Structures are given as C-alpha cells and as structure tokens.
Amino acid sequence: MIKLKSRMFLAVVFICPFIFFVASICIGRYPVSVALVFKAIWQAMSKKNMGVSSDIFTIVNAIRIPRAFLCVLVGASLSASGTAFQGIFRNPLVSSGVLGVSSGAGFGAALAILLFSNTFMTPLFAFVFGVAAVLFSFFAGRINNVSTTITLVLGGVIVQSIFSALLSLTKYVADPTNQLPTITFWLMGSLASTRTSDLVLSGIPMVAGMAGLLMLRFRLNVLSMGDKEAATLGIHVQANKFAVIAFATLATAGAVSVSGVVGWVGLVIPHIGRMLVGNDNRKLMPISMALGACFVLLVDTICRTITGSEIPLGIVTALIGGPFFVYLLKKTKGGNW
C-alpha cells in the first residue's frame, strides 16, 4: 500500500475537482475558453455586460455549470457512501448500493415514467423508493432488535431481488414504443437532462448526507473494528450504525434520483483513496469525495464529447471502473484493505 502524507499532495488532490470543474465547462461540442467562462459567470453574478454573447452565456450558466455541479455532487456522494459502507461492513466488495438503494430508485423511476408524463415525478419517486428500499433492508436484517453486518447484507440482497423483480414487471407492462426506451435509458445513468431545479432538489439530500458522513468519520473508524470492539470502546453500535446508514442512504438516493444508476464509483474510488492515504476514514472520506467528483466530471465529459450522440454515464463508468478494479487487485494483491 502506498501512503502519501505530503501536505502538498493532499492540496493538489483537493484542488483537482476545481480544475476538472472548469475544464468540463470549457470542453464540449461548442468549446468555450477559460476567459469566456469566467466572464459569463461574472456577467450572471454582477448583471453587468461583459461582452459575452447570449449563446455562450446560456451554454455556460444554464447548461454546463448546473451539470458540472451535479457531477461533483454525484461523484462525491457515491464515493462517500461507498467508503462508509465498506468501513461499516468491513467488506472491500461493498458499494453504495449494497442495501438496495439503486434497485429501489430504479423501480421508483420506472413507476413514475409508467404513471406520469411529468418529468418532475421521476427523480422524486426514485428518491422515495431508494430510501424505502434501504429501510426495508434495515428492518429485514434486524433480529432480536439488533442488526448485525451479515443480516444487513442479507436483507439488502433480499430487497434488491424484490425490487429487481418489480422493475422487470414494470418494464414488461410499459409501452414498448415510448415508455420502455425511457426506462431503459434512465437505468443506464445520464446527466443529459440536468436542470437547475434538479440541482436544488437533489443537492439538499446529497449535501446533508455527505456532511453527516464527514462528522461521523471518526466513529466510522471505531465501527470498522467490529461491533464488540466498538461497544468495548464506549460506542453505541446500533445508533451509530443507523446514523451512518441513514446519511449514506441520503447521499446515494439523492445522487441516483438525478443521475440514474451509475455503478462502480462507490466501489472503485474508495480503494484508490486507500492507496493514497490508508484506512483512516478521517482522511479517506474527504479524499474519496474529491476523487469521486473528479472521476464523474471526467467520465461525463467523455460521455458528451466522444461521439455525436451522448453515451449513458453508467456504461462508461463500468468500462473504466471494471478494468481499473482488476488493476487495483493485481497492484495491491488485495492488501489495500
């Protein structure tokens, strides 16, 4: 395992999301220079005419900036929740969707597409059913009023199976010419239809979830030792475990509700963070959030520029994340966890 403690290195890691953020605004089918980007932003903030054309002003402020902000929030949220779940379950193969939030959100979005023509209902239903899936997993895994690690995972497997079946049923009864393609595209993950309202509505649970995980990152260190050890050190295991799961669920459900099902981010990024700073969640949590934001910004830029039509986000994250995870296994020989 490679541990880098240089403050300069950590500063570079935390500056990278800002660099990727600006680059994602500049890059696209209609390239915009850095100077014009900042002029357009200043024109929107100051209401002064900075000589920016209406086309560039709209592209920067109405399209690319909200999308870039969502990329940052989605990447950071999925990475933070993946880090939290890997710590609390002490399992390197756990991701942000281990308790069924992705399956629940997928069914909720498909149900909204099936029942409503209003696009506002899709992220709302996805968020509600994502949270509901985790609640079902949590209570399904409670035995004698205690939720152990293995029963929580089993509860998540059960809930994922149920919601996957419900999703298949929804796709089966959907209109194959209109509704079914919409459901399929949503499940692939994309930020193509990003709106400012999405940023506001989904940003609240994502920011709240990440803030909670940052506050609990020291307790996460204790919980990762095991339930008995954590109780011996004076930690209320069930209460803290519930709090970590609740905040991670908020972050993940908020992300999935607006981006669709985006895999591998919550699985791969925490491992990259461990290679850099080790297993201490006090450092690992913020580092994973910064790396996740950079990763989703990079992938989203690739998705919307590499071909004439936009590639779904989930496809590219899987194509990059899968081989890279194999590389991590070979590189670390399973030793970074």
N, C-alpha and C positions, 0 to 999 in steps of 0.2 A: 504494500500500500504506500502510495506517495503522499506525504503530508507536507504541505507548503504553508508556512506560518508567516511569511513575509507580509507586512502591512501594505507594501506596495502592490503585491499580487492581489490581495483582497480588495484594495481600492480599484484596481483595474477591473476586477470581476463585477463590482457594483456600478462602475461607470459604463460597462458594456451594454446594459439594457438601454441607456440613453442613446448610445451610438447606434445601436440596432434600430431604435425607435425612429430616429431622424432618417436613417438610411431607408427604412421601409416606406416613409412618406415620400422620399425623393424618387425611389425606384418604382417603375410601373410602365404600362404601355404608353403613358404620357409622362416622360421623365421631367422632373422639376429640380432645379438647382437648390442647393442648401440656402443660398441667399434669398431666393424667392420664397422658400418655405418659411423662413423667419419673418420676412416682410409680410407674407399673408397672415401669419399668426398675429403679428403686431397690429396689422390693419384691423383684424377681427377684435382684438382686445381694446385698442385705442379709439376705434371708429374713425381714424384718420386715413385719408387716401395716400397710400404708399406706392401708387403706380402699378399695382398688381391687377392683371386682367380678371374679369369676372369668372372665366373658365378655371384659371389656376386657383383663384380664391375658393371656388366651390370644391374643386378636387382636393385641395389641402384641408380645408376646415370642415367640410360637410361629409367627405368620403374617407379620406385616408387617416386623418387624426383619430376619429372615433374607432375605426377599425384597428389602428395600431394600439390604442389604449386597451381595447378588448383583448388583443393578442397578449399584451403584457399581463392583464388580469387573469386570463385563462391559463396561460403558461405558469404563472406564479401560483395560482390556486391549485392546479392539478399536481404540481411538484410538491407544494407544501403538504397537501393531503396525502400524497403518496409517501412522503417522508414520515408523516405522523403514523400512518397505518403500518408501515414497515417496522417502525420502532415499537408500537404498542403490541403488534402481533409477533414481533421478533422473527419475521419471515422475509427474506430478500425477494421473494417472488410475489409479494403482495403489492397491489397497485391501488390507486384512488377509487376504483370501482369494486373493491372486494366485497362490500356489503350490499351490492345490488343497485347502487345509485344510478349507474349507467343504464341498466336494464329497465329500471323503473322510469327513468326520464325518457328512454326510447319509447316505451309503451304510452306514456303520457303525451308525448309529442304526436305519435301516430293517432291516438284517440282524438286529439284536438284537430288534426288535419281531417280526420274522418267526419267529425261532427260539426265543425265550424269552418266558415270561409274567412274569418277574421284571423290574420296572422299574429295578432297580439296574444291570442289564446295559446298558441303553440309553446312559446317559452314559459308561460305561466303554468300550463299543465305539466310540462317537462320538469319544472322545478318542484311542483307539489308532489308529483308521483315519485320523483327521485328521493325526496325527503321521506315520503311514506314507505318506500322500499327499505330504506335503512332502519326506520322504526320497526318495521316488521321483522327485519333480520335481528335487531337488538332484542326484541321481546321473544322471538322464536328461539334465540340462543340462551335465554335465561332459564336456569334450572335451580330450584330452591332459592329464588331471588338473587342468584349470582350468575354473572355472565363470564364464563371462562373464555380463554382465547380460542380453544378448539370449537366450543359450541357456537361462538360468534361466527367463526368461519363457516361452520356447517349451516348455520342459519342463513348466511349470505348466499351459499350455494343453492339452498332450497328456494330462497326468494328470487334469485337470478333465474332459476329454472322456470318458476311460475310466471314471472313477467316476460320471459322469452317466449313462453307458450302463448300468453295473451297478445304479445306483439305479433306473433305469427298468425294468430286468429284475426287480428285487426288488418293485417296485410292481405289475408285471404278474402275478406269481405269488402276490401277497398275497391274503388273504381279503378280498373287497370289502365285506363287512358289518362287519368288526371291525378287521382289521389295516390295511387301506388308509386308512381315515379317520384312524387313529392316526399313521401315517407322514406323511400329508399335513399334519395339524395340527402335528406336530413340526417339519416343514420350514418352516412359516410363522414359527416362533420364538415362544416364550412362556416366562414365568416363573410360570405359574399353579400348577404342581405343585411349587413350591420346597419343599425340606425342609432341615432343619438339616444332615443328612448331606451333601446336595449342596453346601452352603456350605463344609464342611470339605474334601471330596474335590476339588472343582473349584477351591477357593480356593488350594490349595497351588501348582499349576502357574501359575495366574494371577499370584499374588504373586511367585513365583520369576521368571517371565518379565518382569514389569514392573521388578523390582529389577535384573535383568540389563541391560535396555534403558536404565535410568537410569544405570547405571555406565558404559555404553558410548556415551552420547550425545555425548561429545566426539569419540570415534573415528568416530562416525557423520557428524559434520561433515566429517572428512577423507575418508571413503569417498564422500561425496556429490560430491566434486570430480572423481571418476573414478579408475579403477584405476591408471593410470600416475602421476597426480599423487600419489595416496595412497602408492604404492610409493616415489616420489621423496622423500617426507617421512618415510620410515622405517617405514611401517605395513605389517605383514604382511597383505596384502589378503585372501587366501583364508581365513586363520584368523579374522580379524575379521569377514569377511562371513559365514562359517559361524556364528560366535558370535551375531551379530545375528539371523540367520535362525532359529537354534535358540531363542533367548529369545523372539522374536516368535511363533514357532510354539507354544511352550509357553503363552504368554498367550492366543493365539487359540483353540487347541484346547481349553484349559480353559474358555474362555467359550462356545464353540459347543457343547461337550458338555452344558452345563446349560441353555443358553438356546435352542438350535436355531439355525437360520440367520437371523441378524439383519444385514441389509445396510445400507450407506450410512454407518454410524457411523465405520468406519475410513477412509472416503473423504472425507466432508464435514468432520468435526471438525478434522483437521489443517490444512485450509485456513483455517478460522475462526481457529485458533491463529496461523497465519502472518500473518493480517491484523492481529493484535493485537501480536505480539512479533517478527515477522520469521522468518527461516530458520535462526537459530541453534538447533540442537537442544538445547543446554544449557538454554535457556528454553522452547523449543517442546514438548519431550517432557512435562515436568510440567504445562504449561498445557493441552496436548491431553488428558492424563489427567483433569484436573479438569473440563474442558468435556465430555468424553465421559461422565463419571459423572453430571453434571447432566442431560445430554441423555437418557440412558437412564432415569434416575429420572423425568424429566418425561414421557417417552413411555409408560413403564409405568403411571404414574398415570392418564394419559389412557385407556390401553387398558382398565383395570379399572373406570373410573368413568363413561365417556361413554355406555355403553349397558348394558342389563340383563345381557347376556352379554359375557364378556371378548373383546376383539378381539386377534388374534395380534399380537405385538410387531413382527414383520417387516413387516407391512402398513403400520403407522403410521410406522415409520422411513422406509420408501420414499416414502410420501405426503408426509412432511415434508422428507426429505432431497433427493429429486429436484428439486422446485421451488426449494428453497433453494440447491442447487448451481447451477442456472441463474442465480439471482440473483447468486451469487458471481462467475460468469463475466462477467456484464454489468457488475457493480460494479467489478471489478478489471481487466477486459479481459485476463484471463489473466496479469496482472502480479504476482500474489502468490506465484508460484513462479519 
